Amino acid sequence: MINILGKIPRKVMVACSGGVDSMAVVDFLLRKHTVELLFVHHNTLTSCVAYDFLSKYAISRNLKLHVHFIDAVKPARVSQEEHWRNERYKFFHSYDKPVITCHHLDDCVETWVWSSMHGEGKLIPHTNANVIRPFLSTRKAKFINWCTKNNVAWVEDASNDDTKYTRNYIRHELLPMVLKINPGIHKTIAKKVKKNNE
């Protein structure tokens, strides 16, 4: 079951990458909400594939698709990941409508582990200005199951397997070791997320 934190406005914009998480969320929300799509084009081959996929999907569902192309040249002393993140949120915050991102519980665990190594475990906040993250207590597996069960297509981002990016390294290399030490870490972080949003 897909869990929701708080209330979701009837009219929303969804940050959609074309991946399984965002496609599950879009399909889920379309049943009761009016949805527009936001796509951030990273000027990579993967983004080109995702853009083509989402363009066709938006046409098939009669949805508005808003696209932001990130400048390939990043500022000095800023990591690629940070540059992309800054550009994404600049785009999201440029709208006065609620923007839904598809962050889930697995993201929360990765963020907590990552930030703990810098001295303090941090949680992904439920809101950031007009950005709302209603799915922080839902496991990624639930999104995969939703898409499989409801025949929702998605595209795989090959860069998600590239461990040169810190988050991918944590996801693929570090987290399996963390789970050996604490197999219940998702339940632990879920409790923290719930408490943080009461």
QUIWO-V775163 format. One record per helix or strand of 3 or more residues. SS is the DSSP state (helix for helix, strand for strand). FROM is the first residue (numbers start at 1). LEN is the number of residues. If there is no record, write none. Layout:
BEGIN
<<SS	FROM	LEN> <SS	FROM	LEN>>
END
This chain:
BEGIN
<<strand	11	5> <helix	20	11> <strand	34	8> <helix	45	17> <strand	65	5> <helix	80	13> <helix	105	12> <helix	140	10> <helix	158	4> <helix	166	16> <helix	185	12>>
END
